[in-house]
Amino acid sequence: MLKEVNREELQSALGKGVQLVVFFAEWCGPCKMYKQSLEALSEAQGIDILRVNIDKERDLSIEHRVSSIPLTEIYVDGEMVETVSGYLPFEQIQAVVLKHF
């Protein structure tokens, strides 16, 4: 499931298992393409993907040191284990995520 979240929702949502946090912007072309890969990944792996709009959550983006978008943070049991910058097609993001199962 893809869900756009704010700071409070992000903090309460991170928990057990593998989760992705993706920083994006509505005006970002690669972010729009990436959303399709993320939807396919969510369906295939049954994982939650939390999306943070950098224009709405500027402070959160600064705290996470977002310098380019899309930026994907991979969490396992609430702890960030990997960061991936830029657009990835479905097969590539799936391969990255499967390393953490």
N, C-alpha and C positions, 0 to 999 in steps of 0.2 A: 504494500500500500504506500502510495506517495502522499505526503501530508505537509503542507506549508505550516511552519511553526514559528512562534516568537521565542524570546529568551526563556520565559517561564515554562512554556510547553516543552522546549528542548530539554531543559534540566530535569523535568519530571518524566520525560519519555525515555531517556537513556537508561537502559537496564540490562536484563539478561539477553544473551545471544549476540548475534551479529546484527549491527545496524549501520546504516549509512547516513551521514549528514552532508547535504549538498548545498553549498552557497551558490546563489544564482541571481540574475536580474532579468526582468521581463524583456528588456531591450537587447539582450545578449543573444545573438544568432546561434553560437555553439551551445548555449544553455538550452535553447528550444530543441535543437537536434538531440542533445543529451537526454532530455526528458523522455524521449521515445525509448532509448536504451534502458533507462532506469525503470520505466513501466514494465518492459519485458523482463528485466532482472527481478523485479518485485514479484511478478507472476511466477517466474520459473523457480525462484528460490524461496518464496514465501517470507521475504524479509521486509521490515519496515524501512522506508526511506524518508527521512525528514529533510524538508527543503527550507532553507533560510534565505529570504529575499534581502539582499544586501542594502537595497534602497530603503527598506522599512526597518531594518535592524542594523544600522550603521555601527553602533557601539559593539555589538556582538561580533560583527565582521572584523572590527579592529582587534578585539581580544583574541580572535582566532587567526590573526595575521593573514587575512585574505588579501592577496595582492593581485590575483588574477582569477577569473571565473570561466567556467565552472570549477569549483574546488570541492573535492570529495574527501571527507574524513571517514575512516572506517573504525568503528568501535566494536569491541568484543567485551561483553559483560560490563559495559559502562566505561571502559578504558580505551582511549584512542590508540590504535596500533599501526595505522598507516594513513598517509595522505597522498592523494592523486590529483594532479593539476591538469585541467583541460578536458576537452571532449574525448570520450572513448566510445567506440562502437560496442554493442551488446556483448560480443564474444570476448572482447578485451576486459571490460569491467567485470564480467562474470568470472573470468580467470583470476583476476585480482582478488575478488571477494571469496572465491572458493578456497583460497589458501588459508582462510581464517575459520573454516568450519572444522 
